[in-house]
Amino acid sequence: MAPADEIYVHMRARPLIAVTTSELRRPEDVIARPQGEPPKLEVALATLYPEAIERAGGVPVIVPLLRPETLATLLDRVDGVCLPGGPDIQPSIYGEEPHAQLGPTEPRVDAVELALVKAADWRRLPILGICRGMQILNVARGGRLHQHLPDVVGNQFAHRQPQHGSVTTHRVETAPHSRLRSTLGGPSLEVNSFHHQAVKTLGKNLVATAWAEDGTIEAVEDQNGRLVLGVQWHAEGLTDHAPLFEALISAAAGVEEQGAEPAAAAASQGERRRRASPRRSTRAGRMGSQGRLAEAG
């Protein structure tokens, strides 16, 4: 092998993971500092995401707002995708009018991330979605969202915590034999929570594999076995959830995942177990015949 080839192989030993910048920082929101750069439109990304990817063995490639044709060129050169948290998604994308409690939206960011998910799916790249990232994954595949979760489940269960992101505030139940459970363990997990929207209708080939106590869908997976996983909590801020990023890197490196059944079978088993449990009969009745907040996709 020639020296140049050896250098190339060494560089490619750590998978390249595209991480989108899902927030924009406008000049009017930036405080000008003496001797600093003048305020301007900027893309923003919390450093926790690239740090988590690097610790897991990958190399983060931070993606700004790009044209679709440029995204295609980028995705030809990366090995996986991470979709971070961020603002609400424009509801017109999934055919709904804005709710009165809709938060800030960024249509340009929506367009880039939707195009990126579709291009990544076409290339069969592994995808990890975090909070908004899980929601954009669902919407990109034709799903819909609850625009304001308190309207659906009430306010007794806090889905938007005041505590720091390193603090867990509620539990989620995971589906048996799901990729999520095989990665993080179970049957339940402690998670943080910073959202007021949630999956309403599941997108194509996605199944729910984790639920909060009030029935809110907290994780989705691709039912065909490829690593496409979304979690509603901010896993990048939880040390114990680092295996999610490690799973993304392993899939991006082509390492075969062991121990996880296709998500459709896992979710089916989880649904049967919940239906058989008297402890959950009240919630199942309240949530309707499915016992959760997703409609049939």
GUPAZA-347782 format. One line per field, with one value per residue: x, y, z of N, C-alpha, C in turn. Coordinates in steps of 0.02 Angstrom, whole numbers. Example, Ala and Ser with C-alpha at 12.3 -4.5 7.8 and 13.67 -1.06 7.14 Angstrom:
n_x: [660 / 642]
n_y: [-284 / -112]
n_z: [390 / 354]
ca_x: [615 / 684]
ca_y: [-225 / -53]
ca_z: [390 / 357]
c_x: [660 / 645]
c_y: [-165 / 2]
c_z: [390 / 394]
END
This chain:
n_x: [42 / 28 / 102 / 12 / -111 / -113 / -124 / -251 / -334 / -312 / -369 / -502 / -536 / -608 / -777 / -865 / -980 / -1120 / -1183 / -1319 / -1351 / -1468 / -1520 / -1539 / -1451 / -1490 / -1440 / -1498 / -1515 / -1393 / -1266 / -1164 / -988 / -848 / -713 / -748 / -823 / -939 / -1117 / -1208 / -1305 / -1304 / -1266 / -1307 / -1253 / -1259 / -1115 / -1113 / -1159 / -1063 / -958 / -1005 / -1013 / -879 / -820 / -879 / -812 / -823 / -807 / -864 / -953 / -998 / -1146 / -1197 / -1327 / -1370 / -1388 / -1498 / -1431 / -1300 / -1302 / -1319 / -1195 / -1116 / -1169 / -1128 / -1003 / -1000 / -1033 / -1139 / -1281 / -1327 / -1460 / -1495 / -1570 / -1686 / -1783 / -1966 / -2054 / -2111 / -2283 / -2356 / -2291 / -2330 / -2462 / -2547 / -2625 / -2547 / -2529 / -2587 / -2492 / -2375 / -2201 / -2047 / -2002 / -1902 / -1903 / -1806 / -1710 / -1790 / -1814 / -1686 / -1653 / -1756 / -1732 / -1607 / -1633 / -1711 / -1620 / -1521 / -1593 / -1613 / -1483 / -1466 / -1405 / -1353 / -1452 / -1468 / -1583 / -1615 / -1727 / -1799 / -1740 / -1786 / -1919 / -1912 / -1865 / -1976 / -2075 / -2016 / -2037 / -2170 / -2250 / -2347 / -2362 / -2404 / -2440 / -2442 / -2412 / -2471 / -2607 / -2651 / -2610 / -2620 / -2561 / -2504 / -2396 / -2232 / -2157 / -2068 / -1936 / -1872 / -1747 / -1567 / -1493 / -1421 / -1489 / -1606 / -1783 / -1898 / -1968 / -1958 / -2039 / -1973 / -1982 / -1981 / -1840 / -1809 / -1704 / -1669 / -1685 / -1591 / -1478 / -1473 / -1523 / -1653 / -1809 / -1853 / -1806 / -1715 / -1741 / -1708 / -1804 / -1862 / -1968 / -2117 / -2190 / -2238 / -2233 / -2370 / -2435 / -2361 / -2221 / -2179 / -2128 / -2084 / -2085 / -2150 / -2049 / -2030 / -2110 / -2181 / -2251 / -2376 / -2415 / -2356 / -2259 / -2091 / -1981 / -1929 / -1906 / -1834 / -1926 / -1870 / -1745 / -1624 / -1510 / -1598 / -1645 / -1737 / -1745 / -1841 / -1789 / -1645 / -1514 / -1380 / -1340 / -1333 / -1234 / -1249 / -1315 / -1232 / -1205 / -1298 / -1243 / -1128 / -1183 / -1229 / -1105 / -1047 / -1136 / -1115 / -985 / -1000 / -1011 / -1089 / -1243 / -1287 / -1409 / -1526 / -1693 / -1791 / -1878 / -2017 / -2064 / -2019 / -2090 / -2219 / -2217 / -2197 / -2316 / -2410 / -2373 / -2402 / -2540 / -2579 / -2558 / -2631 / -2602 / -2590 / -2711 / -2803 / -2738 / -2728 / -2862 / -2891 / -2807 / -2860 / -2894 / -2768 / -2686 / -2586 / -2507 / -2496 / -2563 / -2623 / -2504]
n_y: [-60 / 109 / 257 / 368 / 304 / 234 / 338 / 385 / 274 / 271 / 393 / 367 / 275 / 312 / 339 / 462 / 578 / 665 / 811 / 909 / 1087 / 1148 / 1268 / 1446 / 1595 / 1758 / 1927 / 2025 / 1958 / 1942 / 2000 / 2134 / 2138 / 2227 / 2245 / 2129 / 2016 / 2087 / 2079 / 1952 / 1844 / 1681 / 1506 / 1383 / 1264 / 1155 / 1112 / 988 / 887 / 861 / 827 / 711 / 625 / 618 / 561 / 437 / 379 / 428 / 551 / 710 / 801 / 955 / 1023 / 1157 / 1271 / 1207 / 1190 / 1072 / 996 / 1010 / 950 / 818 / 788 / 800 / 695 / 586 / 569 / 546 / 439 / 422 / 499 / 627 / 701 / 844 / 922 / 1063 / 1203 / 1214 / 1123 / 1180 / 1174 / 1170 / 1086 / 957 / 969 / 1047 / 1183 / 1320 / 1301 / 1392 / 1391 / 1365 / 1360 / 1453 / 1439 / 1378 / 1388 / 1374 / 1291 / 1180 / 1138 / 1101 / 996 / 903 / 871 / 814 / 700 / 623 / 603 / 533 / 419 / 365 / 328 / 235 / 264 / 258 / 334 / 445 / 524 / 663 / 725 / 861 / 811 / 678 / 707 / 774 / 672 / 587 / 668 / 686 / 563 / 561 / 570 / 645 / 776 / 806 / 966 / 1039 / 968 / 970 / 992 / 867 / 772 / 838 / 934 / 874 / 791 / 828 / 876 / 967 / 1010 / 1111 / 1090 / 1063 / 989 / 875 / 812 / 688 / 669 / 594 / 429 / 310 / 178 / 42 / -52 / -230 / -320 / -223 / -112 / -2 / -46 / -149 / -75 / 21 / -45 / -98 / -139 / -7 / 168 / 307 / 474 / 641 / 790 / 901 / 958 / 1010 / 960 / 811 / 646 / 610 / 543 / 402 / 398 / 328 / 160 / 171 / 128 / 141 / 129 / 163 / 234 / 365 / 380 / 436 / 396 / 460 / 451 / 409 / 360 / 307 / 186 / 116 / -6 / -106 / -147 / -79 / 42 / 166 / 278 / 367 / 473 / 552 / 623 / 719 / 644 / 673 / 743 / 656 / 549 / 409 / 374 / 372 / 253 / 258 / 344 / 273 / 161 / 218 / 253 / 126 / 66 / 154 / 123 / 0 / -109 / -254 / -255 / -341 / -439 / -363 / -367 / -348 / -192 / -189 / -314 / -305 / -193 / -243 / -347 / -271 / -198 / -301 / -343 / -230 / -223 / -336 / -304 / -265 / -149 / -49 / -33 / 73 / 184 / 136 / 133 / 269 / 319 / 266 / 136 / 95 / 122 / 218 / 371 / 376 / 375 / 260 / 238]
n_z: [0 / -43 / 33 / 34 / 23 / 142 / 234 / 200 / 233 / 370 / 409 / 379 / 471 / 583 / 588 / 491 / 546 / 504 / 574 / 600 / 607 / 700 / 740 / 723 / 750 / 769 / 719 / 802 / 918 / 974 / 1080 / 1055 / 1072 / 1138 / 1027 / 966 / 844 / 726 / 755 / 670 / 560 / 617 / 622 / 746 / 867 / 1002 / 1096 / 1156 / 1070 / 958 / 1044 / 1109 / 1000 / 961 / 1076 / 1068 / 965 / 837 / 704 / 707 / 584 / 556 / 495 / 400 / 339 / 191 / 11 / -70 / -171 / -133 / -9 / -49 / -104 / 11 / 92 / 21 / 67 / 202 / 347 / 431 / 517 / 630 / 709 / 793 / 942 / 946 / 883 / 867 / 738 / 580 / 566 / 447 / 362 / 392 / 364 / 449 / 538 / 626 / 802 / 946 / 1046 / 981 / 968 / 928 / 755 / 619 / 460 / 356 / 414 / 439 / 306 / 261 / 350 / 327 / 193 / 210 / 290 / 201 / 97 / 168 / 202 / 76 / 46 / 142 / 264 / 436 / 566 / 701 / 800 / 905 / 1020 / 948 / 834 / 827 / 801 / 677 / 598 / 603 / 541 / 416 / 362 / 338 / 451 / 588 / 714 / 888 / 923 / 1042 / 1183 / 1317 / 1290 / 1258 / 1354 / 1473 / 1617 / 1726 / 1715 / 1692 / 1546 / 1509 / 1585 / 1722 / 1772 / 1752 / 1604 / 1634 / 1731 / 1771 / 1755 / 1737 / 1700 / 1566 / 1478 / 1392 / 1238 / 1236 / 1173 / 1081 / 984 / 1059 / 1193 / 1194 / 1182 / 1287 / 1396 / 1513 / 1592 / 1597 / 1584 / 1650 / 1609 / 1542 / 1502 / 1382 / 1301 / 1214 / 1116 / 1024 / 950 / 849 / 741 / 673 / 562 / 400 / 405 / 535 / 708 / 874 / 1018 / 1149 / 1291 / 1388 / 1555 / 1538 / 1415 / 1308 / 1162 / 1167 / 1099 / 937 / 807 / 657 / 574 / 501 / 541 / 509 / 581 / 629 / 734 / 852 / 993 / 1120 / 1223 / 1286 / 1252 / 1235 / 1344 / 1449 / 1536 / 1553 / 1440 / 1335 / 1258 / 1153 / 1058 / 1034 / 973 / 855 / 796 / 782 / 690 / 584 / 554 / 502 / 584 / 635 / 719 / 865 / 951 / 946 / 896 / 744 / 744 / 730 / 777 / 908 / 959 / 946 / 1040 / 1155 / 1157 / 1175 / 1303 / 1382 / 1365 / 1433 / 1562 / 1715 / 1787 / 1693 / 1634 / 1653 / 1596 / 1465 / 1426 / 1429 / 1332 / 1219 / 1095 / 1057 / 1164 / 1173 / 1114 / 978 / 814 / 690 / 564]
ca_x: [0 / 66 / 95 / -49 / -167 / -112 / -151 / -323 / -365 / -309 / -417 / -569 / -547 / -661 / -832 / -885 / -1051 / -1148 / -1226 / -1349 / -1357 / -1541 / -1542 / -1509 / -1442 / -1498 / -1399 / -1532 / -1511 / -1323 / -1240 / -1100 / -934 / -791 / -661 / -774 / -854 / -1005 / -1172 / -1230 / -1342 / -1258 / -1294 / -1288 / -1257 / -1229 / -1053 / -1123 / -1170 / -1000 / -918 / -1030 / -994 / -807 / -807 / -902 / -767 / -835 / -783 / -922 / -949 / -1054 / -1178 / -1234 / -1383 / -1344 / -1436 / -1507 / -1380 / -1238 / -1313 / -1307 / -1122 / -1091 / -1189 / -1087 / -937 / -1006 / -1052 / -1198 / -1312 / -1355 / -1507 / -1497 / -1629 / -1692 / -1849 / -2024 / -2057 / -2167 / -2336 / -2382 / -2256 / -2371 / -2531 / -2587 / -2620 / -2508 / -2562 / -2575 / -2432 / -2318 / -2140 / -2010 / -1988 / -1850 / -1919 / -1745 / -1680 / -1835 / -1804 / -1622 / -1654 / -1801 / -1696 / -1552 / -1660 / -1731 / -1559 / -1488 / -1632 / -1599 / -1417 / -1469 / -1358 / -1382 / -1476 / -1488 / -1617 / -1621 / -1780 / -1824 / -1714 / -1833 / -1980 / -1900 / -1862 / -2045 / -2109 / -1986 / -2065 / -2242 / -2286 / -2371 / -2344 / -2444 / -2406 / -2435 / -2427 / -2518 / -2676 / -2666 / -2598 / -2626 / -2500 / -2481 / -2332 / -2190 / -2114 / -2018 / -1910 / -1831 / -1680 / -1513 / -1500 / -1389 / -1535 / -1664 / -1844 / -1952 / -1950 / -1992 / -2040 / -1947 / -2009 / -1935 / -1803 / -1798 / -1635 / -1660 / -1673 / -1527 / -1423 / -1472 / -1551 / -1723 / -1865 / -1867 / -1747 / -1722 / -1725 / -1725 / -1861 / -1863 / -2009 / -2189 / -2220 / -2224 / -2258 / -2443 / -2443 / -2296 / -2201 / -2172 / -2079 / -2063 / -2127 / -2133 / -2015 / -2026 / -2168 / -2185 / -2306 / -2440 / -2428 / -2318 / -2206 / -2026 / -1929 / -1952 / -1854 / -1852 / -1950 / -1835 / -1682 / -1570 / -1508 / -1632 / -1670 / -1750 / -1766 / -1871 / -1750 / -1580 / -1465 / -1312 / -1325 / -1336 / -1176 / -1270 / -1346 / -1179 / -1210 / -1336 / -1195 / -1084 / -1219 / -1226 / -1038 / -1038 / -1173 / -1081 / -923 / -1016 / -1008 / -1156 / -1275 / -1311 / -1454 / -1587 / -1738 / -1823 / -1917 / -2088 / -2077 / -2007 / -2145 / -2277 / -2212 / -2207 / -2387 / -2445 / -2358 / -2439 / -2611 / -2590 / -2542 / -2687 / -2579 / -2593 / -2776 / -2834 / -2707 / -2745 / -2928 / -2889 / -2771 / -2894 / -2884 / -2697 / -2651 / -2530 / -2527 / -2486 / -2616 / -2595 / -2472]
ca_y: [0 / 171 / 300 / 408 / 259 / 219 / 397 / 387 / 222 / 292 / 446 / 340 / 225 / 338 / 359 / 532 / 586 / 731 / 838 / 971 / 1145 / 1157 / 1333 / 1506 / 1651 / 1819 / 1983 / 2061 / 1917 / 1937 / 2059 / 2155 / 2143 / 2268 / 2211 / 2065 / 2015 / 2119 / 2030 / 1929 / 1782 / 1626 / 1441 / 1366 / 1193 / 1142 / 1073 / 921 / 839 / 838 / 796 / 643 / 585 / 606 / 512 / 371 / 353 / 457 / 619 / 750 / 848 / 1000 / 1040 / 1220 / 1271 / 1193 / 1173 / 999 / 964 / 1009 / 898 / 753 / 780 / 788 / 629 / 535 / 566 / 531 / 370 / 422 / 564 / 643 / 758 / 870 / 958 / 1130 / 1234 / 1178 / 1113 / 1215 / 1125 / 1165 / 1031 / 897 / 984 / 1074 / 1254 / 1331 / 1303 / 1454 / 1383 / 1347 / 1398 / 1478 / 1392 / 1398 / 1352 / 1355 / 1233 / 1123 / 1116 / 1067 / 932 / 857 / 846 / 772 / 635 / 586 / 582 / 482 / 358 / 338 / 297 / 187 / 283 / 257 / 399 / 453 / 588 / 683 / 773 / 884 / 766 / 623 / 733 / 788 / 605 / 563 / 710 / 673 / 501 / 569 / 571 / 709 / 790 / 844 / 1031 / 1062 / 906 / 978 / 986 / 796 / 733 / 880 / 965 / 840 / 759 / 881 / 856 / 1020 / 1018 / 1171 / 1070 / 1055 / 931 / 816 / 786 / 651 / 689 / 544 / 364 / 285 / 106 / 23 / -113 / -287 / -340 / -166 / -88 / 44 / -83 / -186 / -26 / 56 / -85 / -88 / -119 / 65 / 212 / 375 / 521 / 711 / 807 / 971 / 965 / 1019 / 927 / 740 / 609 / 597 / 489 / 376 / 401 / 265 / 111 / 185 / 102 / 167 / 80 / 186 / 274 / 394 / 353 / 463 / 370 / 496 / 413 / 436 / 335 / 273 / 149 / 88 / -74 / -154 / -170 / -31 / 88 / 231 / 280 / 434 / 476 / 617 / 658 / 744 / 593 / 700 / 771 / 603 / 504 / 340 / 362 / 373 / 197 / 275 / 371 / 217 / 119 / 254 / 246 / 56 / 56 / 192 / 87 / -64 / -163 / -283 / -251 / -405 / -440 / -324 / -392 / -294 / -152 / -205 / -369 / -280 / -151 / -286 / -381 / -221 / -182 / -356 / -345 / -176 / -240 / -389 / -279 / -229 / -84 / 0 / -36 / 138 / 226 / 109 / 156 / 341 / 334 / 237 / 65 / 80 / 130 / 264 / 433 / 374 / 348 / 214 / 275]
ca_z: [0 / -47 / 92 / 30 / 36 / 214 / 268 / 187 / 272 / 440 / 419 / 373 / 523 / 626 / 544 / 488 / 563 / 489 / 628 / 576 / 652 / 695 / 765 / 695 / 798 / 729 / 744 / 856 / 978 / 994 / 1112 / 1027 / 1122 / 1115 / 989 / 941 / 777 / 725 / 754 / 604 / 561 / 630 / 639 / 814 / 887 / 1068 / 1090 / 1182 / 1017 / 930 / 1096 / 1118 / 941 / 963 / 1130 / 1046 / 914 / 772 / 689 / 689 / 528 / 570 / 431 / 401 / 293 / 124 / -40 / -76 / -212 / -93 / 42 / -80 / -109 / 79 / 116 / -14 / 99 / 274 / 362 / 473 / 528 / 695 / 707 / 861 / 965 / 919 / 888 / 841 / 665 / 549 / 559 / 379 / 329 / 399 / 346 / 503 / 553 / 688 / 867 / 981 / 1088 / 941 / 983 / 869 / 701 / 571 / 398 / 318 / 448 / 425 / 237 / 256 / 386 / 292 / 134 / 233 / 311 / 142 / 62 / 209 / 195 / 9 / 49 / 197 / 317 / 504 / 589 / 771 / 810 / 975 / 1034 / 884 / 783 / 821 / 770 / 606 / 568 / 595 / 491 / 350 / 337 / 330 / 515 / 614 / 784 / 933 / 926 / 1112 / 1219 / 1373 / 1266 / 1249 / 1415 / 1532 / 1645 / 1786 / 1700 / 1663 / 1490 / 1498 / 1653 / 1736 / 1794 / 1703 / 1560 / 1662 / 1782 / 1745 / 1791 / 1732 / 1673 / 1506 / 1470 / 1326 / 1210 / 1240 / 1113 / 1036 / 982 / 1115 / 1255 / 1189 / 1186 / 1352 / 1450 / 1527 / 1548 / 1598 / 1585 / 1677 / 1556 / 1551 / 1460 / 1363 / 1241 / 1222 / 1059 / 1025 / 893 / 848 / 692 / 655 / 493 / 364 / 429 / 604 / 762 / 939 / 1060 / 1218 / 1309 / 1455 / 1595 / 1514 / 1348 / 1257 / 1129 / 1186 / 1054 / 876 / 771 / 592 / 586 / 458 / 570 / 501 / 637 / 624 / 802 / 879 / 1063 / 1133 / 1274 / 1265 / 1271 / 1233 / 1410 / 1500 / 1529 / 1548 / 1375 / 1284 / 1212 / 1092 / 1010 / 1017 / 925 / 791 / 768 / 762 / 628 / 531 / 538 / 471 / 633 / 640 / 784 / 890 / 1009 / 937 / 846 / 707 / 790 / 726 / 824 / 976 / 978 / 954 / 1104 / 1207 / 1159 / 1206 / 1374 / 1414 / 1365 / 1481 / 1629 / 1746 / 1810 / 1640 / 1602 / 1654 / 1544 / 1400 / 1408 / 1417 / 1270 / 1161 / 1083 / 1049 / 1228 / 1167 / 1080 / 905 / 772 / 640 / 509]
c_x: [44 / 54 / 30 / -110 / -171 / -141 / -226 / -360 / -366 / -361 / -488 / -584 / -601 / -717 / -847 / -960 / -1073 / -1195 / -1254 / -1347 / -1430 / -1566 / -1505 / -1506 / -1441 / -1459 / -1432 / -1531 / -1441 / -1300 / -1171 / -1048 / -878 / -737 / -684 / -802 / -921 / -1060 / -1194 / -1271 / -1293 / -1297 / -1267 / -1298 / -1224 / -1168 / -1061 / -1130 / -1104 / -955 / -939 / -1010 / -919 / -789 / -826 / -859 / -777 / -803 / -843 / -906 / -1009 / -1080 / -1216 / -1295 / -1357 / -1401 / -1441 / -1452 / -1313 / -1243 / -1298 / -1232 / -1092 / -1107 / -1153 / -1021 / -940 / -1035 / -1115 / -1222 / -1337 / -1397 / -1517 / -1564 / -1630 / -1764 / -1904 / -2020 / -2118 / -2224 / -2365 / -2350 / -2297 / -2446 / -2575 / -2576 / -2581 / -2552 / -2544 / -2511 / -2371 / -2259 / -2107 / -1998 / -1935 / -1862 / -1858 / -1712 / -1723 / -1820 / -1739 / -1624 / -1701 / -1767 / -1640 / -1577 / -1678 / -1671 / -1522 / -1526 / -1618 / -1532 / -1412 / -1415 / -1391 / -1398 / -1492 / -1520 / -1628 / -1675 / -1811 / -1801 / -1758 / -1896 / -1970 / -1894 / -1933 / -2082 / -2082 / -2014 / -2141 / -2283 / -2307 / -2354 / -2403 / -2408 / -2396 / -2460 / -2475 / -2591 / -2698 / -2662 / -2607 / -2559 / -2474 / -2412 / -2289 / -2145 / -2063 / -1991 / -1872 / -1759 / -1631 / -1521 / -1465 / -1432 / -1592 / -1725 / -1902 / -1926 / -1988 / -1988 / -2017 / -1976 / -1958 / -1903 / -1795 / -1724 / -1620 / -1645 / -1607 / -1468 / -1417 / -1496 / -1624 / -1745 / -1882 / -1802 / -1765 / -1699 / -1737 / -1781 / -1864 / -1906 / -2081 / -2227 / -2201 / -2254 / -2332 / -2459 / -2374 / -2283 / -2190 / -2114 / -2051 / -2112 / -2104 / -2102 / -2002 / -2084 / -2159 / -2246 / -2374 / -2456 / -2390 / -2263 / -2139 / -1968 / -1962 / -1892 / -1880 / -1870 / -1913 / -1765 / -1623 / -1570 / -1535 / -1670 / -1679 / -1771 / -1789 / -1832 / -1683 / -1525 / -1394 / -1291 / -1323 / -1280 / -1197 / -1301 / -1296 / -1182 / -1253 / -1290 / -1146 / -1117 / -1220 / -1158 / -1025 / -1074 / -1140 / -1017 / -936 / -1012 / -1079 / -1182 / -1300 / -1361 / -1517 / -1629 / -1764 / -1874 / -1991 / -2105 / -2068 / -2066 / -2208 / -2276 / -2223 / -2280 / -2427 / -2434 / -2397 / -2513 / -2627 / -2581 / -2600 / -2666 / -2589 / -2662 / -2810 / -2805 / -2725 / -2814 / -2929 / -2858 / -2807 / -2872 / -2811 / -2659 / -2591 / -2551 / -2516 / -2547 / -2584 / -2567 / -2483]
c_y: [63 / 213 / 340 / 366 / 243 / 277 / 400 / 335 / 242 / 346 / 420 / 289 / 247 / 365 / 433 / 537 / 657 / 751 / 905 / 1026 / 1167 / 1223 / 1389 / 1560 / 1715 / 1877 / 2018 / 2022 / 1911 / 2003 / 2075 / 2164 / 2187 / 2225 / 2143 / 2072 / 2051 / 2066 / 2015 / 1866 / 1724 / 1561 / 1421 / 1292 / 1186 / 1096 / 1001 / 868 / 816 / 805 / 723 / 598 / 569 / 555 / 442 / 341 / 380 / 525 / 661 / 797 / 893 / 1029 / 1106 / 1215 / 1264 / 1181 / 1097 / 965 / 961 / 957 / 829 / 739 / 765 / 717 / 572 / 524 / 551 / 462 / 366 / 493 / 569 / 706 / 784 / 901 / 1029 / 1155 / 1190 / 1173 / 1148 / 1166 / 1119 / 1107 / 967 / 913 / 1011 / 1149 / 1263 / 1333 / 1368 / 1451 / 1361 / 1391 / 1425 / 1422 / 1421 / 1361 / 1332 / 1294 / 1171 / 1095 / 1077 / 999 / 881 / 828 / 799 / 703 / 593 / 561 / 528 / 416 / 325 / 302 / 244 / 200 / 275 / 328 / 395 / 522 / 601 / 737 / 799 / 838 / 705 / 646 / 747 / 723 / 580 / 602 / 697 / 609 / 502 / 569 / 641 / 715 / 818 / 911 / 1057 / 1005 / 915 / 974 / 913 / 758 / 773 / 904 / 930 / 808 / 809 / 853 / 911 / 1040 / 1083 / 1153 / 1065 / 990 / 868 / 782 / 749 / 665 / 641 / 480 / 351 / 209 / 90 / -44 / -170 / -301 / -284 / -149 / -42 / 6 / -121 / -139 / 3 / 14 / -69 / -134 / -44 / 104 / 277 / 424 / 593 / 729 / 882 / 982 / 979 / 991 / 853 / 707 / 595 / 539 / 466 / 380 / 331 / 223 / 128 / 153 / 133 / 112 / 105 / 235 / 304 / 366 / 379 / 441 / 406 / 452 / 447 / 409 / 302 / 239 / 128 / 15 / -127 / -172 / -123 / 17 / 156 / 236 / 352 / 429 / 547 / 657 / 679 / 697 / 620 / 729 / 719 / 553 / 432 / 323 / 368 / 313 / 210 / 302 / 317 / 171 / 152 / 246 / 175 / 42 / 93 / 159 / 19 / -123 / -189 / -280 / -320 / -394 / -400 / -355 / -333 / -258 / -168 / -261 / -346 / -239 / -192 / -322 / -332 / -203 / -238 / -357 / -290 / -192 / -293 / -365 / -241 / -159 / -31 / 3 / 32 / 184 / 202 / 132 / 229 / 358 / 306 / 166 / 47 / 86 / 175 / 322 / 433 / 346 / 300 / 254 / 241]
c_z: [0 / 14 / 92 / 46 / 111 / 254 / 260 / 230 / 346 / 455 / 419 / 427 / 572 / 581 / 548 / 498 / 550 / 546 / 604 / 629 / 650 / 723 / 729 / 749 / 757 / 760 / 803 / 922 / 1006 / 1024 / 1083 / 1083 / 1095 / 1084 / 961 / 871 / 780 / 723 / 683 / 613 / 568 / 640 / 708 / 827 / 955 / 1061 / 1116 / 1127 / 985 / 981 / 1108 / 1060 / 943 / 1017 / 1109 / 992 / 845 / 764 / 667 / 631 / 534 / 504 / 438 / 354 / 222 / 76 / -47 / -116 / -176 / -38 / 13 / -85 / -41 / 102 / 80 / 21 / 174 / 284 / 405 / 485 / 600 / 688 / 777 / 879 / 936 / 924 / 861 / 764 / 638 / 535 / 489 / 341 / 334 / 396 / 400 / 509 / 618 / 750 / 902 / 1023 / 1048 / 958 / 921 / 818 / 654 / 505 / 357 / 348 / 435 / 356 / 230 / 290 / 354 / 231 / 154 / 254 / 250 / 102 / 101 / 204 / 127 / 8 / 104 / 249 / 385 / 527 / 663 / 778 / 884 / 981 / 969 / 828 / 773 / 786 / 696 / 567 / 554 / 541 / 421 / 320 / 335 / 393 / 534 / 688 / 822 / 942 / 997 / 1156 / 1279 / 1352 / 1263 / 1315 / 1479 / 1558 / 1707 / 1777 / 1663 / 1608 / 1474 / 1566 / 1661 / 1754 / 1735 / 1664 / 1586 / 1715 / 1748 / 1788 / 1783 / 1699 / 1608 / 1505 / 1399 / 1304 / 1216 / 1172 / 1062 / 1035 / 1040 / 1179 / 1251 / 1196 / 1256 / 1410 / 1461 / 1582 / 1550 / 1604 / 1619 / 1624 / 1579 / 1502 / 1447 / 1300 / 1260 / 1162 / 1061 / 962 / 902 / 802 / 670 / 580 / 464 / 392 / 498 / 653 / 827 / 982 / 1131 / 1230 / 1379 / 1491 / 1571 / 1443 / 1293 / 1228 / 1142 / 1142 / 994 / 844 / 702 / 602 / 546 / 482 / 560 / 560 / 616 / 689 / 824 / 951 / 1078 / 1185 / 1246 / 1290 / 1273 / 1301 / 1466 / 1489 / 1518 / 1480 / 1318 / 1236 / 1150 / 1038 / 988 / 966 / 856 / 758 / 744 / 696 / 570 / 509 / 506 / 518 / 643 / 711 / 804 / 946 / 1001 / 882 / 805 / 750 / 787 / 775 / 895 / 1001 / 989 / 1021 / 1162 / 1214 / 1192 / 1281 / 1411 / 1418 / 1417 / 1553 / 1659 / 1768 / 1757 / 1608 / 1600 / 1601 / 1475 / 1378 / 1392 / 1350 / 1208 / 1149 / 1075 / 1115 / 1224 / 1122 / 1005 / 871 / 723 / 583 / 443]
END
